[in-house]
Amino acid sequence: MIDYIKLSSRINSTQEGYLRDRIDFTKSYNESTGELETFLPNGKKVPTRSYGWIKNIKIELFPSGYIELAGSLHKYYNDGTQLYQFGKKEAEMALKWLIEATGLELLFFKVDSAEVGVNLIPPIPSDEIINNALMYKRRPFEAKYCTDEGNYRQATLSEYWVKLYNKRLHYEKQGYDIEHEILRFELKINKMRMLAKYRIFTLEDLIISIEQIAKDMLPKAWKETPAQYKLRLRM
């Protein structure tokens, strides 16, 4: 139900020292001058930050004491791959392990981004639906590709993204024997104003309310998919 997540907070020097004792961090530097440098994707130079990893979870430490954690809880739970079933119980276990690994009070961290989704069993091939997904709220579905999910369609809005892909193929690549179609429908929330409507600000808020959020947001978003492929979304 919940997969990718991005959290942020500020930590004190004691917490940072404790974290550095548990995890190896590195910094980027200029190979020509040997000076420590950090550049954003747009080329802007920013204060040097440190990077560390716990499995697939990326941690960024900033000089000001600001910290960000981002990655897939699903992959973290299963050491880089995805299970056939991953629900609230498994997500809570993954977060418990992550809290133990970092020693940080992640439940009180602010949620900056979250991805919620549902698996559908369509009566027609998933690829037929995906290939004919044209518009979402007047935004075009763009054809995308990644090694994990193969071909997929994504519509990009200002506050969230909508994604469709063939989950059956994804599972079969990992060795599962799937005898029916599985269509994955996801929302990646990038602006927390959407979750603030539900009084969700911290990770603890999200864990408590994630099932209700999914039951409310996913069916509403599904209604905006192409009319000729209206499958009933049951949560």
C-alpha positions in Angstrom: 0.0 0.0 0.0 2.8 2.4 0.9 6.2 2.2 -0.8 8.5 5.2 -1.4 8.8 7.7 1.4 10.8 10.8 2.1 11.3 12.2 5.6 13.1 15.2 7.1 13.9 16.7 10.4 16.7 18.5 12.3 18.9 16.6 14.7 21.4 17.8 17.3 25.1 17.1 17.3 24.7 14.1 19.8 22.2 12.5 17.5 24.4 13.1 14.4 27.4 11.6 16.2 25.4 8.5 17.2 24.2 8.2 13.6 27.7 8.5 12.2 28.9 5.8 14.5 26.4 3.4 13.0 26.5 4.4 9.3 29.4 5.3 6.9 29.0 8.7 5.3 30.8 10.2 2.3 31.1 13.6 0.7 31.5 14.7 -2.9 34.6 16.6 -4.0 36.1 18.3 -7.0 38.5 15.8 -8.6 40.6 18.7 -10.0 41.1 20.8 -6.9 40.3 18.2 -4.2 37.9 20.6 -2.6 34.6 19.4 -1.1 31.7 20.5 -3.3 28.1 19.6 -3.7 26.1 20.6 -6.8 22.3 20.3 -7.3 21.0 18.8 -10.6 20.6 22.4 -11.9 24.3 23.0 -11.4 23.9 25.3 -8.3 26.6 24.9 -5.7 25.3 24.3 -2.2 26.9 23.7 1.2 28.6 20.3 1.3 26.4 17.5 2.6 27.2 14.0 3.6 25.6 10.9 2.1 25.0 7.5 3.7 23.0 4.4 2.9 21.1 1.7 4.9 20.4 -0.8 2.2 18.4 1.2 -0.3 17.5 4.1 2.0 19.5 7.2 1.2 20.4 9.5 4.1 21.6 13.1 3.6 23.1 15.2 6.4 23.4 18.9 5.9 25.9 21.2 7.8 22.9 22.9 9.5 21.8 19.7 11.2 19.0 19.1 8.7 18.6 15.4 7.7 16.6 13.7 4.9 15.9 10.0 4.5 14.3 8.6 1.2 13.7 5.3 -0.4 11.4 2.3 -0.9 10.2 0.7 2.3 9.2 -2.3 0.2 12.7 -2.9 -1.0 14.2 -2.1 2.4 12.0 -4.8 3.9 13.0 -7.4 1.3 16.7 -6.6 0.7 16.3 -4.9 -2.6 13.4 -6.8 -4.2 9.6 -6.6 -3.8 7.3 -9.2 -2.2 4.1 -10.3 -3.7 2.3 -9.0 -0.6 3.4 -5.8 1.1 0.8 -4.1 3.3 0.6 -2.0 6.4 1.9 -4.7 8.7 5.1 -5.1 6.6 5.5 -1.4 6.2 5.4 -1.0 10.0 8.0 -3.7 10.4 10.3 -2.0 7.9 10.0 1.2 9.8 10.7 -0.5 13.1 14.0 -1.9 11.6 14.9 1.5 10.1 14.4 3.2 13.5 16.6 0.6 15.1 19.2 0.9 12.4 19.4 4.7 12.7 18.7 5.2 16.4 16.5 8.2 15.3 12.9 9.0 16.3 11.6 8.7 12.8 8.0 8.7 13.8 8.3 12.4 14.6 10.0 13.3 11.3 8.1 15.4 8.8 6.7 13.6 5.7 7.9 15.3 2.5 6.8 12.7 0.0 4.9 9.4 0.1 3.8 6.9 -2.5 0.5 4.9 -2.0 -0.8 2.4 -4.5 -3.1 -0.6 -5.1 -2.9 -3.7 -7.2 -5.9 -4.3 -9.5 -6.9 -7.5 -11.3 -8.3 -6.3 -14.7 -10.5 -8.4 -17.0 -8.3 -7.5 -20.0 -4.5 -7.4 -20.4 -2.8 -4.7 -18.2 -0.7 -3.6 -21.1 -3.8 -2.8 -23.1 -5.0 -0.4 -20.4 -1.5 1.1 -20.0 -0.9 1.6 -23.7 -4.3 3.4 -24.1 -3.9 5.6 -21.0 -3.8 9.1 -22.7 -4.9 11.8 -20.4 -5.4 12.4 -16.6 -7.1 15.6 -15.6 -6.1 17.1 -18.9 -2.5 16.1 -18.4 -1.0 13.6 -20.8 0.2 10.2 -19.6 3.8 10.0 -20.7 5.5 6.7 -21.7 8.3 5.9 -19.2 10.7 3.0 -18.6 12.7 1.8 -15.7 14.5 -1.5 -15.0 12.3 -2.3 -12.0 8.9 -1.7 -13.6 9.5 -1.9 -17.3 7.2 0.2 -19.4 4.8 2.4 -17.6 2.6 5.5 -18.0 2.9 8.6 -15.7 1.0 11.8 -15.5 2.8 14.6 -13.7 0.7 17.1 -11.7 2.0 19.9 -9.5 1.2 18.1 -6.2 1.4 14.5 -7.2 2.1 12.0 -9.9 -0.1 9.2 -11.2 1.5 6.0 -12.4 0.2 2.8 -14.1 2.3 -0.3 -14.8 2.2 -4.0 -15.3 2.8 -5.4 -11.9 2.5 -9.0 -13.1 5.6 -8.6 -15.3 7.4 -7.0 -12.4 6.7 -10.0 -10.1 7.5 -12.6 -12.8 10.9 -11.0 -13.3 11.6 -11.8 -9.6 10.6 -15.4 -10.1 7.0 -15.4 -8.9 4.5 -17.6 -10.9 1.5 -15.3 -11.5 -1.6 -16.7 -13.1 -3.6 -13.6 -13.6 -3.2 -9.9 -14.6 -2.0 -7.4 -12.1 -2.3 -3.7 -12.9 -0.5 -1.3 -10.4 -2.1 2.1 -9.8 0.0 4.6 -7.7 0.0 8.1 -6.5 3.2 9.7 -5.5 2.5 12.7 -3.3 5.1 15.5 -3.6 3.3 18.4 -1.9 2.2 17.7 1.6 -0.7 20.1 1.3 -2.7 17.1 0.1 -2.0 15.1 3.3 -2.3 18.2 5.5 -6.1 18.1 4.6 -6.1 14.8 6.6 -4.0 16.3 9.4 -1.0 14.2 8.4 2.3 15.9 9.1 4.6 13.3 10.6 5.4 9.7 9.9 3.4 8.7 12.9 0.4 10.5 11.5 0.8 8.8 8.2 1.1 5.3 9.6 -2.0 5.8 11.7 -4.1 7.0 8.8 -2.6 5.4 5.7 -5.4 2.9 5.1 -8.0 5.7 5.3 -6.0 7.9 3.0 -5.6 5.1 0.4 -9.4 4.3 0.6 -10.2 8.0 0.0 -7.5 9.2 -2.4 -7.0 6.2 -4.8 -10.6 5.7 -5.8 -11.0 9.5 -6.5 -7.9 9.5 -8.6 -8.9 6.3 -10.4 -12.1 8.0 -11.6 -10.0 10.3 -13.7 -8.5 7.5 -15.7 -9.7 7.0 -19.3 -13.4 6.3 -19.4 -13.2 3.3 -21.7 -11.2 1.4 -19.1 -13.3 2.0 -16.0 -12.6 -0.8 -13.6 -14.2 -0.7 -10.2 -11.5 0.1 -7.6 -12.3 -1.8 -4.4 -10.3 -0.9 -1.4 
